[in-house]
Amino acid sequence: MAGVASVRITYCTQCRWLLRATWYAGELLQTFEGDLDEVALAPATGGVFRVDVLVDGHRHGVWNRKTDGGFPEITELKRRVRDLAAPGRDLGHADRADRTDRVRGD
């Protein structure tokens, strides 16, 4: 593990994105069991949906709906979180799909 890591998912309550945020949180907790101290949900307004990883006291933006264009595919989100929170972790099928796409040039 890169260090003590936690994830914060900030979601818009006006847009009713709580269920989406909790689904992402569950997926991250299951995948990174033992690598994350916590996954926190932070209600906000104004169409925000952001995922940040805090590692050793430094916040890293992993996904921002407004700048990254919508919501992440779960495999992409897991890769981005892994790269910061648990760089040595193999994501199995998520990593293999990414490598296959690069080999084919997709």
C-alpha positions as CSV (number, residue, x, y, z in Angstrom):
1,M,0.0,0.0,0.0
2,A,1.2,3.5,-0.8
3,G,0.2,4.7,2.6
4,V,-2.8,5.4,4.7
5,A,-5.6,5.9,2.1
6,S,-9.2,6.9,2.2
7,V,-11.7,7.8,-0.5
8,R,-14.3,10.7,-0.4
9,I,-17.2,10.6,-2.8
10,T,-19.0,14.0,-3.1
11,Y,-22.4,13.7,-4.7
12,C,-25.2,16.1,-5.5
13,T,-28.3,15.6,-3.3
14,Q,-30.5,17.7,-5.6
15,C,-29.6,15.4,-8.5
16,R,-30.4,12.3,-6.4
17,W,-27.0,10.7,-6.9
18,L,-26.9,9.1,-3.4
19,L,-27.6,5.6,-4.8
20,R,-24.9,5.9,-7.4
21,A,-22.4,7.2,-4.8
22,T,-23.2,4.3,-2.4
23,W,-22.8,1.7,-5.2
24,Y,-19.4,3.1,-6.1
25,A,-18.5,3.1,-2.4
26,G,-19.5,-0.5,-2.0
27,E,-17.5,-1.6,-5.1
28,L,-14.4,0.3,-3.8
29,L,-14.7,-1.2,-0.3
30,Q,-15.0,-4.7,-1.6
31,T,-12.2,-4.4,-4.1
32,F,-9.8,-2.6,-1.8
33,E,-10.5,-4.5,1.4
34,G,-7.5,-3.9,3.6
35,D,-6.1,-1.1,1.5
36,L,-8.6,1.7,2.4
37,D,-9.2,3.1,5.9
38,E,-12.6,4.4,4.8
39,V,-14.8,5.5,2.0
40,A,-16.8,8.6,2.9
41,L,-19.9,10.0,1.3
42,A,-20.2,13.8,1.3
43,P,-23.5,15.4,0.3
44,A,-23.3,18.5,-1.8
45,T,-25.4,20.5,-4.4
46,G,-24.9,22.0,-7.8
47,G,-24.5,18.9,-9.9
48,V,-21.2,17.9,-8.3
49,F,-20.0,14.3,-8.4
50,R,-16.3,13.9,-7.4
51,V,-14.1,11.1,-6.2
52,D,-11.0,12.0,-4.3
53,V,-8.4,9.8,-2.7
54,L,-6.5,11.0,0.4
55,V,-3.1,9.4,0.7
56,D,-0.7,10.4,3.5
57,G,-2.5,13.7,4.0
58,H,-2.5,14.7,0.3
59,R,-5.8,14.9,-1.6
60,H,-5.8,13.6,-5.2
61,G,-8.7,14.2,-7.5
62,V,-9.6,10.8,-9.2
63,W,-12.8,11.7,-11.0
64,N,-14.8,14.9,-11.5
65,R,-18.1,14.6,-13.4
66,K,-17.8,18.1,-14.8
67,T,-14.3,17.8,-16.1
68,D,-14.0,14.1,-16.9
69,G,-17.4,14.0,-18.7
70,G,-20.1,12.2,-16.8
71,F,-19.7,9.2,-14.5
72,P,-16.8,6.7,-14.6
73,E,-17.0,3.1,-15.6
74,I,-16.4,1.1,-12.5
75,T,-13.2,-0.5,-13.9
76,E,-11.8,2.9,-14.7
77,L,-12.6,4.2,-11.3
78,K,-11.0,1.2,-9.6
79,R,-7.8,1.6,-11.7
80,R,-7.5,5.3,-10.8
81,V,-8.1,4.6,-7.1
82,R,-5.7,1.6,-7.2
83,D,-2.9,3.7,-8.8
84,L,-2.9,5.9,-5.7
85,A,-4.1,3.8,-2.8
86,A,-2.7,0.3,-3.7
87,P,-0.3,0.5,-6.7
88,G,0.8,-3.1,-6.5
89,R,-2.8,-4.6,-6.4
90,D,-3.8,-6.6,-9.4
91,L,-7.4,-5.8,-10.4
92,G,-7.9,-9.1,-12.4
93,H,-10.3,-8.7,-15.2
94,A,-10.3,-4.9,-15.0
95,D,-6.5,-4.9,-15.7
96,R,-6.8,-7.5,-18.4
97,A,-9.5,-5.6,-20.3
98,D,-7.4,-2.5,-20.2
99,R,-4.3,-4.2,-21.5
100,T,-6.3,-6.0,-24.3
101,D,-7.7,-2.6,-25.4
102,R,-4.2,-1.2,-25.6
103,V,-2.9,-4.1,-27.6
104,R,-5.7,-3.9,-30.1
105,G,-5.4,-0.1,-30.3
106,D,-9.0,0.6,-29.2
